[in-house]
Amino acid sequence: MASNATTRTKKDLIDSVAEKTKQSRSTTKLIIQAALDQIIDELALGNRLEFRQFGVFEVRARAARIAQNPKTLQPVLVPARRSVKFKPGRSMRERIELPQSVAQPVPNRLRVEVRARMPGVGV
């Protein structure tokens, strides 16, 4: 990670998307949270999520293994678990590999127009 990188929060994302889509902040927050919740639900079911031009999320099973406690040097059983793997898509890889001074905003043809139909939300 670049030393001058800043941490962006979900609030920052909501504000940015609300401004770009000219939607209210509360509507944008509902849409983004619904999308994130759905991604989590799908991954919890073991489904693979593929977003063209962006990347792929998938759940990987990690086998149980024997590790070593670095302090006592005693063997420790690390239980099996599932973890999420993300593989960036080509567009993301290409944009990230560019020097920061050369990186350009996403072209309009790749921007998503938000037209959500959510009960109780006037979009």
C-alpha positions in Angstrom: 0.0 0.0 0.0 1.3 3.5 -0.8 2.5 5.4 2.2 0.3 8.4 1.3 -2.9 6.3 1.0 -5.9 7.4 3.1 -8.5 5.2 4.7 -12.0 5.7 3.2 -15.0 4.6 5.2 -18.5 3.5 4.2 -19.7 7.0 5.0 -17.2 8.4 2.5 -18.4 6.0 -0.1 -22.1 6.8 0.6 -21.4 10.6 0.3 -19.5 10.1 -3.0 -22.1 7.9 -4.6 -25.0 10.2 -3.4 -23.2 13.1 -5.0 -22.5 11.3 -8.3 -26.0 9.9 -8.6 -27.8 13.0 -7.3 -29.7 10.8 -4.8 -30.3 11.7 -1.2 -27.7 10.4 1.3 -30.4 8.3 3.1 -31.5 6.6 -0.1 -27.9 5.9 -1.1 -27.1 4.5 2.4 -30.1 2.1 2.1 -29.0 0.9 -1.3 -25.3 0.4 -0.4 -26.2 -1.3 2.8 -28.6 -3.6 1.0 -26.0 -4.5 -1.6 -23.3 -5.2 1.1 -25.8 -7.3 3.1 -26.7 -9.3 0.0 -23.0 -9.9 -0.8 -22.5 -11.2 2.8 -25.6 -13.4 2.6 -24.5 -15.0 -0.7 -21.0 -15.6 0.6 -22.4 -17.2 3.7 -24.3 -19.6 1.5 -21.0 -20.5 -0.2 -21.9 -18.8 -3.5 -19.3 -17.2 -5.8 -19.9 -13.6 -6.7 -18.6 -12.3 -10.0 -18.7 -8.7 -10.9 -17.5 -8.1 -14.5 -14.7 -5.5 -14.7 -14.5 -5.4 -10.9 -13.6 -8.8 -9.5 -14.7 -12.1 -8.0 -15.5 -13.0 -4.3 -15.4 -16.6 -3.3 -15.4 -18.6 -0.1 -12.4 -20.9 0.4 -12.2 -23.7 2.9 -9.0 -23.8 4.9 -8.1 -27.2 6.4 -7.2 -27.7 10.0 -3.5 -27.6 10.7 -0.9 -27.8 13.4 0.9 -24.5 14.1 3.4 -23.6 16.7 3.1 -21.1 19.5 6.0 -18.8 18.9 6.4 -18.0 22.6 6.3 -21.6 24.0 7.2 -23.5 20.8 4.3 -25.9 21.7 2.2 -27.3 18.9 -1.3 -25.7 18.6 -4.2 -27.1 16.6 -5.6 -24.4 14.3 -9.2 -25.5 13.4 -10.6 -25.6 9.9 -12.4 -22.5 8.8 -13.8 -20.7 5.8 -12.4 -17.4 4.5 -13.3 -15.0 1.7 -10.9 -14.6 -1.2 -11.2 -11.6 -3.6 -9.5 -11.7 -7.0 -9.6 -8.3 -8.8 -10.9 -8.1 -12.3 -8.8 -6.8 -15.3 -10.2 -3.2 -15.2 -9.3 -2.9 -11.5 -5.9 -4.5 -11.9 -5.1 -2.1 -14.8 -6.2 1.0 -12.8 -4.4 0.0 -9.7 -1.1 -0.7 -11.5 -1.1 2.8 -13.0 1.0 5.4 -11.1 -1.4 7.5 -9.0 -0.6 10.7 -11.0 -1.8 8.9 -14.2 -4.9 7.2 -12.9 -8.1 8.5 -14.4 -11.7 8.4 -13.2 -13.9 5.6 -14.5 -15.2 6.3 -18.0 -18.9 7.1 -18.2 -19.6 3.9 -20.1 -18.5 1.9 -17.0 -20.5 3.9 -14.5 -23.6 2.3 -13.1 -26.8 4.2 -13.1 -28.7 3.7 -9.9 -32.4 2.9 -10.5 -33.3 0.9 -7.4 -36.9 0.1 -6.6 -37.1 -0.2 -2.9 -40.4 0.0 -1.0 -40.7 3.3 0.8 -37.8 4.9 -1.0 -38.5 7.5 -3.7 -35.7 7.1 -6.3 
